[in-house]
Amino acid sequence: MIAMQWRLAALTSVCNTVGDVLNTAGMKREPEVEKLDLKALTAMLSRIVRNPLVMGGVASLTAGFFAMVSLLSIANVSFSVPATAISFVLETLLAKYILKEDVGFRRWVAASLVACGVVLLQW
Protein backbone atom coordinates (compact mmCIF):
# COMPACT_ATOMS: atom_id res chain seq x y z
CA MET A 1 0.00 0.00 0.00
CA ILE A 2 2.89 2.37 0.76
CA ALA A 3 4.35 1.80 -2.71
CA MET A 4 0.99 2.68 -4.28
CA GLN A 5 0.85 5.89 -2.24
CA TRP A 6 4.25 6.97 -3.54
CA ARG A 7 3.30 6.05 -7.12
CA LEU A 8 0.15 8.14 -6.94
CA ALA A 9 2.08 11.01 -5.34
CA ALA A 10 4.63 10.84 -8.17
CA LEU A 11 1.88 10.70 -10.81
CA THR A 12 0.12 13.69 -9.24
CA SER A 13 3.35 15.68 -9.12
CA VAL A 14 4.36 14.88 -12.70
CA CYS A 15 0.89 15.60 -14.12
CA ASN A 16 0.61 18.90 -12.24
CA THR A 17 4.11 19.94 -13.29
CA VAL A 18 3.57 19.10 -16.95
CA GLY A 19 0.19 20.83 -16.87
CA ASP A 20 1.60 24.02 -15.37
CA VAL A 21 4.50 24.13 -17.83
CA LEU A 22 2.24 23.51 -20.84
CA ASN A 23 -0.21 26.18 -19.70
CA THR A 24 2.60 28.67 -19.18
CA ALA A 25 4.16 27.93 -22.56
CA GLY A 26 0.78 28.16 -24.27
CA MET A 27 -0.22 31.43 -22.61
CA LYS A 28 3.13 33.05 -23.38
CA ARG A 29 2.26 32.60 -27.07
CA GLU A 30 -1.02 34.49 -26.69
CA PRO A 31 -1.14 38.26 -27.12
CA GLU A 32 -1.67 40.45 -24.11
CA VAL A 33 -5.24 41.53 -23.37
CA GLU A 34 -5.52 45.27 -24.05
CA LYS A 35 -9.15 45.82 -23.05
CA LEU A 36 -11.51 44.04 -20.71
CA ASP A 37 -14.61 44.25 -22.85
CA LEU A 38 -16.76 41.29 -23.86
CA LYS A 39 -15.44 41.16 -27.44
CA ALA A 40 -11.78 41.04 -26.37
CA LEU A 41 -12.43 38.43 -23.68
CA THR A 42 -14.43 36.26 -26.09
CA ALA A 43 -11.64 36.44 -28.66
CA MET A 44 -9.05 35.54 -26.02
CA LEU A 45 -11.11 32.60 -24.80
CA SER A 46 -11.55 31.40 -28.38
CA ARG A 47 -7.77 31.48 -28.97
CA ILE A 48 -7.05 29.70 -25.68
CA VAL A 49 -9.48 26.86 -26.43
CA ARG A 50 -7.75 26.33 -29.80
CA ASN A 51 -4.25 26.41 -28.29
CA PRO A 52 -2.94 22.82 -28.15
CA LEU A 53 -0.42 23.60 -25.40
CA VAL A 54 -3.10 25.01 -23.11
CA MET A 55 -5.49 22.14 -23.86
CA GLY A 56 -2.69 19.65 -23.15
CA GLY A 57 -2.02 21.47 -19.90
CA VAL A 58 -5.68 21.28 -18.92
CA ALA A 59 -5.76 17.54 -19.72
CA SER A 60 -2.60 16.96 -17.67
CA LEU A 61 -3.95 18.93 -14.71
CA THR A 62 -7.17 16.94 -14.92
CA ALA A 63 -5.21 13.69 -14.75
CA GLY A 64 -3.27 15.11 -11.80
CA PHE A 65 -6.53 15.96 -10.03
CA PHE A 66 -7.85 12.42 -10.38
CA ALA A 67 -4.51 10.98 -9.24
CA MET A 68 -4.68 13.22 -6.16
CA VAL A 69 -8.25 12.15 -5.42
CA SER A 70 -7.13 8.52 -5.69
CA LEU A 71 -4.20 9.23 -3.38
CA LEU A 72 -6.44 10.89 -0.82
CA SER A 73 -8.70 7.84 -0.84
CA ILE A 74 -5.85 5.61 0.42
CA ALA A 75 -3.59 8.01 2.33
CA ASN A 76 -3.89 10.78 4.90
CA VAL A 77 -3.83 14.37 3.76
CA SER A 78 -0.82 14.87 6.07
CA PHE A 79 1.11 12.56 3.72
CA SER A 80 -0.55 13.40 0.40
CA VAL A 81 -0.06 17.15 0.23
CA PRO A 82 3.59 17.26 1.36
CA ALA A 83 4.49 14.26 -0.83
CA THR A 84 3.17 16.02 -3.93
CA ALA A 85 5.10 19.20 -3.07
CA ILE A 86 8.03 17.80 -5.06
CA SER A 87 6.24 19.33 -8.04
CA PHE A 88 7.64 22.70 -6.91
CA VAL A 89 11.14 21.37 -7.50
CA LEU A 90 10.20 19.89 -10.87
CA GLU A 91 8.51 23.13 -11.93
CA THR A 92 11.58 25.14 -10.97
CA LEU A 93 13.79 22.88 -13.06
CA LEU A 94 11.49 23.02 -16.07
CA ALA A 95 11.02 26.77 -15.74
CA LYS A 96 14.78 27.20 -15.93
CA TYR A 97 15.60 24.74 -18.69
CA ILE A 98 12.43 24.45 -20.80
CA LEU A 99 10.80 27.86 -20.43
CA LYS A 100 14.18 29.65 -20.17
CA GLU A 101 13.05 31.69 -17.15
CA ASP A 102 15.50 33.42 -14.88
CA VAL A 103 15.57 31.40 -11.64
CA GLY A 104 17.58 33.10 -8.94
CA PHE A 105 19.51 31.69 -6.01
CA ARG A 106 16.67 32.22 -3.52
CA ARG A 107 14.28 30.16 -5.63
CA TRP A 108 16.81 27.33 -5.91
CA VAL A 109 17.25 27.35 -2.13
CA ALA A 110 13.47 27.31 -1.62
CA ALA A 111 13.04 24.41 -4.07
CA SER A 112 15.86 22.52 -2.34
CA LEU A 113 14.21 22.98 1.06
CA VAL A 114 10.96 21.59 -0.34
CA ALA A 115 12.87 18.59 -1.70
CA CYS A 116 14.42 18.01 1.73
CA GLY A 117 10.96 18.08 3.28
CA VAL A 118 9.69 15.46 0.83
CA VAL A 119 12.70 13.27 1.62
CA LEU A 120 11.87 13.53 5.34
CA LEU A 121 8.47 11.98 4.60
CA GLN A 122 10.27 8.76 3.73
CA TRP A 123 10.98 8.11 7.41
C-alpha positions in Angstrom: 0.0 0.0 0.0 2.9 2.4 0.8 4.4 1.8 -2.7 1.0 2.7 -4.3 0.8 5.9 -2.2 4.2 7.0 -3.5 3.3 6.0 -7.1 0.1 8.1 -6.9 2.1 11.0 -5.3 4.6 10.8 -8.2 1.9 10.7 -10.8 0.1 13.7 -9.2 3.4 15.7 -9.1 4.4 14.9 -12.7 0.9 15.6 -14.1 0.6 18.9 -12.2 4.1 19.9 -13.3 3.6 19.1 -17.0 0.2 20.8 -16.9 1.6 24.0 -15.4 4.5 24.1 -17.8 2.2 23.5 -20.8 -0.2 26.2 -19.7 2.6 28.7 -19.2 4.2 27.9 -22.6 0.8 28.2 -24.3 -0.2 31.4 -22.6 3.1 33.1 -23.4 2.3 32.6 -27.1 -1.0 34.5 -26.7 -1.1 38.3 -27.1 -1.7 40.5 -24.1 -5.2 41.5 -23.4 -5.5 45.3 -24.1 -9.1 45.8 -23.0 -11.5 44.0 -20.7 -14.6 44.2 -22.8 -16.8 41.3 -23.9 -15.4 41.2 -27.4 -11.8 41.0 -26.4 -12.4 38.4 -23.7 -14.4 36.3 -26.1 -11.6 36.4 -28.7 -9.0 35.5 -26.0 -11.1 32.6 -24.8 -11.5 31.4 -28.4 -7.8 31.5 -29.0 -7.1 29.7 -25.7 -9.5 26.9 -26.4 -7.8 26.3 -29.8 -4.2 26.4 -28.3 -2.9 22.8 -28.1 -0.4 23.6 -25.4 -3.1 25.0 -23.1 -5.5 22.1 -23.9 -2.7 19.7 -23.2 -2.0 21.5 -19.9 -5.7 21.3 -18.9 -5.8 17.5 -19.7 -2.6 17.0 -17.7 -3.9 18.9 -14.7 -7.2 16.9 -14.9 -5.2 13.7 -14.7 -3.3 15.1 -11.8 -6.5 16.0 -10.0 -7.8 12.4 -10.4 -4.5 11.0 -9.2 -4.7 13.2 -6.2 -8.3 12.2 -5.4 -7.1 8.5 -5.7 -4.2 9.2 -3.4 -6.4 10.9 -0.8 -8.7 7.8 -0.8 -5.9 5.6 0.4 -3.6 8.0 2.3 -3.9 10.8 4.9 -3.8 14.4 3.8 -0.8 14.9 6.1 1.1 12.6 3.7 -0.5 13.4 0.4 -0.1 17.1 0.2 3.6 17.3 1.4 4.5 14.3 -0.8 3.2 16.0 -3.9 5.1 19.2 -3.1 8.0 17.8 -5.1 6.2 19.3 -8.0 7.6 22.7 -6.9 11.1 21.4 -7.5 10.2 19.9 -10.9 8.5 23.1 -11.9 11.6 25.1 -11.0 13.8 22.9 -13.1 11.5 23.0 -16.1 11.0 26.8 -15.7 14.8 27.2 -15.9 15.6 24.7 -18.7 12.4 24.4 -20.8 10.8 27.9 -20.4 14.2 29.6 -20.2 13.1 31.7 -17.2 15.5 33.4 -14.9 15.6 31.4 -11.6 17.6 33.1 -8.9 19.5 31.7 -6.0 16.7 32.2 -3.5 14.3 30.2 -5.6 16.8 27.3 -5.9 17.2 27.3 -2.1 13.5 27.3 -1.6 13.0 24.4 -4.1 15.9 22.5 -2.3 14.2 23.0 1.1 11.0 21.6 -0.3 12.9 18.6 -1.7 14.4 18.0 1.7 11.0 18.1 3.3 9.7 15.5 0.8 12.7 13.3 1.6 11.9 13.5 5.3 8.5 12.0 4.6 10.3 8.8 3.7 11.0 8.1 7.4 
